[in-house]
Amino acid sequence: MAKISITDIQQIYEKVFRKKSPVLDIKPLSGGFKNEVYLVFDGKFHFVLKVDSKDLSKLVSIDQNIMWWEAKMLQLMNSQRIPSPEFLFFDDSCEIISFPYVCMSYVPGYNYLSARSNMNQHDIDSIQYQLGCLANQISSNKRDFYFLPNQPGTIFKNNYDFVVYLFHKLFEDASRLNCLDSKIYLKVQSILHHYQKSLINVSSPSLTNTDMWYGNVLVSGDKVTGLIDFADMYYCDELMNFQFQPVDGDVSASFLKGYNNKHLNQQEKDRTDIYRAYIFMKMIINGTLMENKELDWIYDNFNAQINYLSREKRK
């Protein structure tokens, strides 16, 4: 993670707001696997400073050098009235600190992951419905090719090639970290080949928030006050939205209702099963990079998902 000083933050403040920095109240926030995040208050205005990772070796390869994309997506969300922080400033000049950063407004609300356990079912259903509506609105942005933000020059014309490449990049990381048996790669390749027809049957790439998990949603009562963290937005199969393959159960009926009453056919269910395996695999790699010692449950779920897909393809 990048570590910056109070002086750095004061200089950033002066560059963003073009005035001398007062005494700032600075509080660290959770930045997940990738970033350092700070809540900064100048006595009148709160803003959030998000700093890119200084050590790229601690990031999954497909998550490296993508802060420019998050800044671009934040501006797009603002323009389309998606509840989200207001974009303020992006800087990759490395003049003040040696890594990119983005500044955005502070969005009030409670983290949905923390608040959910104390919410009644009506409020949860309301939140899930709103997430479905927002995900559907975001996915209305279309392109005619697939690509990864950290490799914008590499494009894919179909979803099968794109998904094969995603798994390939994860297995490169897993091999470097020695955190997965190489035999798993052969099994996954066989699974992807078997489901090629399902994977390729995507009408067009949609802008998709692949990281719309509870921890990236802010709520107040039964209302979504904001979505945060847009770095993992891809032009891809809309079913790669995290809500279509939750790691803790079935897809929310309220989410599907909000997503234009979406009903999944068998090929779409096949794809969500594959994407769920992808999520577990990425979690294993992230956990290994962060030296997390409590990965057994993720390995168990990943292996169970791979075994399930293997059994299904034998039917």
C-alpha positions as CSV (number, residue, x, y, z in Angstrom):
1,M,0.0,0.0,0.0
2,A,1.1,3.6,-0.6
3,K,1.9,5.5,2.5
4,I,1.8,9.3,2.3
5,S,2.5,12.0,4.8
6,I,0.5,14.9,6.2
7,T,2.6,17.3,4.2
8,D,1.9,15.3,1.0
9,I,-1.9,15.6,1.7
10,Q,-1.6,19.3,2.3
11,Q,0.3,19.8,-1.0
12,I,-2.4,17.7,-2.7
13,Y,-5.1,19.9,-1.1
14,E,-3.4,23.0,-2.5
15,K,-3.1,21.5,-6.0
16,V,-6.8,20.4,-6.0
17,F,-8.4,23.5,-4.5
18,R,-5.8,26.1,-5.6
19,K,-5.5,27.7,-2.2
20,K,-3.3,27.4,0.9
21,S,-4.0,24.4,3.0
22,P,-5.5,25.0,6.5
23,V,-4.9,22.5,9.3
24,L,-6.6,19.4,8.0
25,D,-8.4,16.7,9.9
26,I,-7.3,13.4,8.2
27,K,-8.7,10.0,8.9
28,P,-7.8,6.8,7.2
29,L,-10.6,4.8,5.6
30,S,-10.7,1.2,4.4
31,G,-9.2,1.0,0.9
32,G,-9.6,-2.8,0.4
33,F,-6.8,-4.7,-1.2
34,K,-5.5,-2.0,-3.5
35,N,-5.4,1.5,-2.1
36,E,-4.9,3.9,0.8
37,V,-8.0,6.0,1.3
38,Y,-8.3,9.1,3.5
39,L,-11.2,11.2,4.6
40,V,-10.0,14.8,4.7
41,F,-11.8,17.8,6.4
42,D,-10.7,21.4,6.0
43,G,-13.2,22.8,8.5
44,K,-15.9,23.3,6.0
45,F,-15.7,20.5,3.4
46,H,-15.1,16.8,3.5
47,F,-13.4,15.0,0.6
48,V,-11.9,11.6,0.0
49,L,-8.4,11.1,-1.2
50,K,-7.7,7.7,-2.8
51,V,-4.1,6.8,-3.5
52,D,-2.9,4.1,-5.8
53,S,-0.7,1.2,-4.6
54,K,3.0,1.9,-4.6
55,D,3.9,-1.8,-4.7
56,L,2.4,-3.3,-7.8
57,S,3.7,-6.7,-6.8
58,K,1.0,-6.7,-4.1
59,L,-1.8,-6.4,-6.7
60,V,-3.5,-9.0,-8.9
61,S,-2.0,-8.2,-12.4
62,I,-5.3,-7.2,-14.0
63,D,-5.8,-4.6,-11.1
64,Q,-2.5,-2.8,-11.7
65,N,-2.4,0.7,-13.1
66,I,-6.1,1.3,-13.4
67,M,-6.7,4.4,-11.3
68,W,-7.0,6.5,-14.5
69,W,-10.0,4.2,-15.4
70,E,-11.6,4.6,-12.0
71,A,-11.4,8.4,-12.4
72,K,-13.0,8.1,-15.9
73,M,-15.7,5.8,-14.6
74,L,-16.5,8.2,-11.7
75,Q,-17.0,11.0,-14.1
76,L,-19.3,8.8,-16.2
77,M,-21.3,7.8,-13.2
78,N,-21.7,11.5,-12.2
79,S,-22.9,12.4,-15.7
80,Q,-25.5,9.6,-15.6
81,R,-26.8,10.5,-12.1
82,I,-25.7,7.2,-10.6
83,P,-25.5,7.9,-6.8
84,S,-21.7,8.1,-6.3
85,P,-19.0,10.5,-5.1
86,E,-18.5,13.6,-7.1
87,F,-15.3,13.5,-9.1
88,L,-12.9,16.3,-8.1
89,F,-9.5,15.7,-9.4
90,F,-7.2,13.0,-10.8
91,D,-3.4,13.3,-10.9
92,D,-0.9,10.8,-12.4
93,S,1.9,13.4,-12.8
94,C,3.8,12.0,-9.8
95,E,4.9,15.6,-8.9
96,I,3.8,15.4,-5.3
97,I,3.8,11.6,-4.7
98,S,5.2,8.9,-6.9
99,F,1.9,7.2,-7.7
100,P,-1.5,8.4,-9.0
101,Y,-4.3,9.6,-6.8
102,V,-8.0,10.7,-7.2
103,C,-10.0,13.1,-5.1
104,M,-13.8,12.8,-4.8
105,S,-16.5,14.2,-2.6
106,Y,-17.6,12.4,0.6
107,V,-20.9,10.4,0.4
108,P,-22.7,10.0,3.7
109,G,-24.2,6.7,4.6
110,Y,-23.6,3.4,6.3
111,N,-21.6,0.6,4.7
112,Y,-24.2,-2.0,3.5
113,L,-22.0,-4.9,4.5
114,S,-22.0,-3.7,8.1
115,A,-25.5,-2.4,8.2
116,R,-27.2,-5.4,6.6
117,S,-27.2,-7.6,9.7
118,N,-29.3,-5.1,11.5
119,M,-31.8,-4.4,8.7
120,N,-35.2,-5.9,8.3
121,Q,-36.1,-7.9,5.2
122,H,-38.2,-5.1,3.7
123,D,-35.3,-2.7,3.8
124,I,-32.9,-5.3,2.4
125,D,-35.3,-6.1,-0.4
126,S,-35.6,-2.4,-1.1
127,I,-31.8,-2.0,-1.3
128,Q,-31.4,-5.0,-3.5
129,Y,-34.1,-3.7,-5.9
130,Q,-32.3,-0.3,-6.1
131,L,-29.0,-2.1,-6.8
132,G,-30.7,-4.0,-9.6
133,C,-32.0,-0.8,-11.1
134,L,-28.6,0.9,-10.9
135,A,-26.8,-2.1,-12.3
136,N,-29.2,-2.2,-15.2
137,Q,-28.8,1.5,-15.9
138,I,-25.0,1.2,-15.9
139,S,-25.1,-1.8,-18.2
140,S,-27.0,0.3,-20.8
141,N,-23.6,1.6,-21.8
142,K,-22.5,-0.6,-24.6
143,R,-19.3,-1.2,-26.7
144,D,-18.5,-3.6,-29.5
145,F,-15.5,-5.1,-27.9
146,Y,-14.2,-6.4,-24.6
147,F,-11.1,-5.1,-22.8
148,L,-9.3,-4.7,-19.5
149,P,-8.6,-1.2,-18.1
150,N,-5.0,-2.1,-17.4
151,Q,-4.5,-3.3,-21.0
152,P,-6.6,-0.9,-23.0
153,G,-4.8,-1.8,-26.2
154,T,-5.7,-5.5,-25.9
155,I,-9.3,-6.0,-27.1
156,F,-11.5,-9.1,-27.6
157,K,-14.3,-9.6,-30.0
158,N,-16.2,-12.3,-28.0
159,N,-16.9,-13.1,-24.4
160,Y,-15.3,-16.6,-24.6
161,D,-11.9,-15.3,-25.5
162,F,-12.2,-12.5,-22.9
163,V,-13.1,-14.9,-20.1
164,V,-10.3,-17.4,-21.1
165,Y,-7.9,-14.5,-20.9
166,L,-9.1,-13.4,-17.5
167,F,-8.5,-16.9,-16.1
168,H,-5.2,-17.1,-17.8
169,K,-4.0,-13.9,-16.2
170,L,-5.2,-15.2,-12.8
171,F,-3.3,-18.4,-13.2
172,E,-0.2,-16.5,-14.1
173,D,-0.5,-14.8,-10.7
174,A,-1.3,-18.0,-9.0
175,S,1.8,-19.7,-10.5
176,R,4.0,-16.8,-9.4
177,L,2.6,-17.1,-5.8
178,N,2.4,-20.9,-5.8
179,C,-1.1,-20.7,-4.3
180,L,-3.0,-23.1,-6.7
181,D,-2.2,-26.5,-8.0
182,S,-1.3,-26.4,-11.7
183,K,-3.7,-29.3,-12.4
184,I,-6.5,-26.9,-11.6
185,Y,-5.6,-24.9,-14.6
186,L,-6.1,-27.9,-16.9
187,K,-9.5,-28.5,-15.3
188,V,-10.6,-24.9,-15.7
189,Q,-9.5,-24.9,-19.4
190,S,-11.6,-28.0,-19.9
191,I,-14.6,-26.4,-18.2
192,L,-14.3,-23.2,-20.3
193,H,-14.0,-25.2,-23.5
194,H,-17.1,-27.2,-22.6
195,Y,-19.1,-24.1,-21.9
196,Q,-17.8,-22.2,-24.9
197,K,-21.2,-22.0,-26.5
198,S,-22.8,-20.5,-23.4
199,L,-19.9,-18.1,-22.9
200,I,-19.9,-16.8,-26.5
201,N,-23.6,-16.2,-26.5
202,V,-23.5,-12.6,-25.3
203,S,-25.1,-10.1,-27.5
204,S,-22.8,-7.2,-26.8
205,P,-20.4,-6.0,-24.1
206,S,-22.0,-3.9,-21.4
207,L,-20.4,-1.6,-18.9
208,T,-20.5,-3.8,-15.8
209,N,-19.6,-3.2,-12.1
210,T,-17.9,-6.5,-11.3
211,D,-17.2,-5.3,-7.7
212,M,-20.7,-4.3,-6.7
213,W,-20.5,-6.2,-3.4
214,Y,-22.1,-5.1,-0.2
215,G,-18.8,-3.4,1.0
216,N,-19.0,-1.0,-2.0
217,V,-22.5,0.2,-1.3
218,L,-23.6,3.0,1.1
219,V,-27.1,3.0,2.6
220,S,-29.3,5.0,4.9
221,G,-32.5,3.2,6.0
222,D,-33.9,1.6,3.0
223,K,-32.2,3.9,0.5
224,V,-28.9,3.5,-1.5
225,T,-27.0,6.7,-0.9
226,G,-24.0,5.9,-3.0
227,L,-21.9,3.3,-4.9
228,I,-18.2,3.5,-4.4
229,D,-15.1,2.0,-6.0
230,F,-15.4,1.9,-9.8
231,A,-12.0,0.5,-10.7
232,D,-13.3,-3.0,-11.5
233,M,-15.8,-1.8,-14.1
234,Y,-15.4,-3.7,-17.4
235,Y,-17.1,-3.7,-20.8
236,C,-18.0,-7.4,-20.6
237,D,-21.0,-9.7,-20.1
238,E,-23.5,-7.9,-17.9
239,L,-23.8,-11.1,-15.8
240,M,-20.2,-10.5,-14.5
241,N,-21.8,-8.0,-12.1
242,F,-21.0,-9.3,-8.6
243,Q,-24.7,-9.4,-7.7
244,F,-25.4,-12.1,-10.3
245,Q,-23.0,-14.5,-8.5
246,P,-23.0,-13.6,-4.8
247,V,-20.5,-15.8,-2.9
248,D,-23.0,-16.2,0.0
249,G,-26.1,-17.6,-1.7
250,D,-28.5,-17.3,-4.6
251,V,-29.1,-14.2,-6.7
252,S,-31.5,-11.8,-4.9
253,A,-35.0,-11.9,-6.4
254,S,-35.4,-8.2,-5.6
255,F,-32.1,-7.5,-7.5
256,L,-33.5,-9.4,-10.5
257,K,-36.8,-7.5,-10.3
258,G,-34.9,-4.2,-10.3
259,Y,-32.8,-5.4,-13.2
260,N,-35.7,-5.1,-15.5
261,N,-37.3,-8.3,-14.2
262,K,-34.3,-10.3,-15.4
263,H,-34.8,-14.1,-15.7
264,L,-31.8,-16.3,-16.3
265,N,-31.9,-19.0,-19.0
266,Q,-29.7,-22.0,-18.7
267,Q,-26.8,-20.6,-20.7
268,E,-26.8,-17.5,-18.5
269,K,-26.9,-19.7,-15.4
270,D,-23.9,-21.5,-16.8
271,R,-22.0,-18.3,-17.2
272,T,-22.8,-17.0,-13.7
273,D,-21.4,-20.3,-12.3
274,I,-18.2,-19.8,-14.2
275,Y,-17.9,-16.2,-13.0
276,R,-18.4,-17.3,-9.4
277,A,-15.4,-19.6,-9.8
278,Y,-13.5,-16.6,-11.2
279,I,-14.4,-14.5,-8.1
280,F,-13.3,-17.2,-5.7
281,M,-10.0,-17.6,-7.6
282,K,-9.4,-13.8,-7.5
283,M,-10.1,-13.8,-3.8
284,I,-7.5,-16.5,-3.2
285,I,-4.9,-14.6,-5.1
286,N,-5.8,-11.3,-3.3
287,G,-5.7,-13.1,0.1
288,T,-2.3,-14.6,-0.7
289,L,-0.9,-11.3,-1.7
290,M,-2.2,-9.7,1.5
291,E,-0.8,-12.7,3.5
292,N,-4.2,-13.4,4.9
293,K,-4.1,-16.7,6.9
294,E,-7.8,-17.3,6.8
295,L,-8.3,-18.6,3.2
296,D,-9.6,-22.1,3.9
297,W,-13.2,-21.1,3.3
298,I,-12.3,-19.5,0.0
299,Y,-10.3,-22.5,-1.2
300,D,-13.2,-24.8,-0.1
301,N,-15.7,-22.7,-2.1
302,F,-13.5,-22.4,-5.2
303,N,-12.9,-26.2,-5.2
304,A,-16.6,-26.9,-4.7
305,Q,-17.5,-24.6,-7.6
306,I,-14.9,-26.2,-9.9
307,N,-16.1,-29.7,-9.0
308,Y,-19.7,-28.6,-9.5
309,L,-18.9,-27.3,-13.0
310,S,-16.9,-30.5,-13.8
311,R,-19.8,-32.7,-12.8
312,E,-22.3,-30.6,-14.8
313,K,-20.2,-30.9,-18.0
314,R,-20.2,-34.7,-17.7
315,K,-24.0,-34.9,-17.8
